[in-house]
């Protein structure tokens, strides 16, 4: 920003709406197809009304989907309060989590989390994750059943592709399935869903 630039912040506030209850949560969400279709093409006007409401709200990604889902009876009890991510905070916590590096590899693996963040650019732990978890070569794709073999003696078994729609869970896919099953079967799940 140059010295002549000015930053303006809104000084006005608006009343909290009474047509719906506001909810917040992690900006990292996994949404079902049926819920997304509800947001885009349903007859219910709430998703569009909330889109307009959250257009000028800070951190709207931490409230839009949460508010739609918790104010829609058919989806209200489908929430899982877990974002499947590994991240660390400084002590005392700063506004953003710690950048993960090679020293965090073992805690990441032990956490059972499916995702991790944030990483610095070209962080060496990313290469380690590519090699050991994704079994992915440099600039290659993650291995899967779609890999049909080597071409011309290349080291990458995914240098030739078969049917990309053919999916078979590997070790880490089965681990993700186990994590999701454990979270969904937790008896406390219903206690953490859309509290009014």
N, C-alpha and C positions, 0 to 999 in steps of 0.2 A: 504494500500500500504506500502510495507516495504521501508527502507531507501535506498536500492539499486535499487529500481524501478525507471524508468525514464518515463516521459510522453513526447511524441513527438506531435507536432502540425504541420500540413501542412503549408508550407510557399509559396506554389505555388498557383496561381489562374488560372482560365481558362476563356476564352472569353465567353461572353453570346451568346448563340446560336441564329441564325437568322431564323431557320426553324420553330420556334414556339415562342410564347410569354409566359413568365413566370408569374404565378399567385400564390398568397399565401392567406392563410386564417387560420381558426381554424383547429387544428388537429382532432377535434371532428366532424365527418361527418356522415350523414345518406345517404346511396347510394341506388339507385334503382337497381332492378335485371337486367333490360335491360342495365344499364350503366356498371355494373360489368361484364355482358356477353360481352359487347363491349370491355372492358379492357382485357379479357381473351381469347376470341375466335374469335374476329372480324378479317377481312382481313386488317383492318387499322393497320399499323405498329407503329403509334404514341405511343400507350400505352407501348409497349415493348421498344421503343427507349427512352422514358422518364424514364422507370424503370432503364435502364442502366445509364442514365444521373444522376438520383437522388440517385444512389447506394452509392455515396461517398459525399453527400451533407448534411451539418448539417440541422437538422429540416426538413427532407424530408417529414415527415407526414403533414407538414403545406403547402406543395406545390405540391406534386405529383398529387393527385386527382383533385385539383383545376386547375392545368395546363392542365391535360387531358381533363377535362370537358369543359373548356373555349376555348380550341383549336379544339374542335369537333363540327362542325355546328349543328348536330342533337341534341346535349345536351346543347349547349351554353346558351340557354334561359330557361333552367330548374333549374337554381341555385336559392337558397334562402340563403341570407346572414344572417343566424341566427343559432346558434348552440344549442338552447333550454336549455342552462345551466345557473345555478345560481352559481356565485362565487364572492368573494369580494377581493379587493386589499387594502393593507395598504396605508396610506397617509403619505409620498410619496410612490408610488408603488415600491415594491421589485420585484425581478425576478419571484417569484411564488405567487399565491393567498394565502390568509389567510386560515388556517385550520378551517373548520366549526365545530361549537359545538352547545350545547343546546341554547345558547343565540341568535343564528341565525335562530332558527326554524320559528318564525313568519315572518321575512323578506323572508325566503325561500318560505313559503306558499303563501304570498302575491304577490311574483314575478310572479307566474303563470308558472315558468320554469318547464320543464319536468324532468330535471336532475340537480344534484348539485355536486360540488367537490371543494376542496379535503376534506377528513375527516381523522382524526387521527385514529389509530388502536383502536378498542373497544370504540369508541366515543359514549357516551350515547344518542346523538341525533339520531344515527342510529337505536337504539332500539325503540325510539319514532316514527320514520318514519315507521319502520316495523309494529308497533302496530296501529298507527292512519291512515297512508296512505295506506300501502299494506295490512293491517289487516292480517299480517303474524305472526304465532306463532314462538317461538324460534326454530331455525333450521328447520322450515317448509317452505312450498312454499306459494307464494301469492295466495290468494283465487281467484277462477274463476268458471266458469260454469262447469269445469271438476271435481270439488269437488262433490263427490256423497254421502258424509255423514260420520258419525262417526263409528268407529270400537271399540267395547268393552268399550264404555263409555269414550273414549278419548275426550279431549277438542278441538281437531283440526278437523274442518269439512272436511279438506282435507286428513284425515287419510285413506280415501278410494277414489280412483279415478274412474271417469267415462271416457267419451270420451275426451281425451286431445286435440283433434282437434276442439272441440266446444268452440268457443270464443264469449263472450258477453261483451261489454264495460261496466265497472262500472263507478262510479262517476269520478274517476281520468282519466280513458280512455276517457270519454266524454270531460273532461277538456282539455286533450291533443289535441283531435280533434278540439276543439274550438280555441286553441292557434294556431295550424297549419293553420286552415282556416283564422284566423285573419292575420297571417303573409303573407300568399299567396295572400290574397285579398287586401293587402296594395298597394295603388297607386304608392308608391315609389319603389316597388319591381323591376320593369324594369330598374329603374335608378341605381340599385346596382348590376346588373348582368354583369359580365365579361367585364369590361371596357377596351377597347383597347387604 
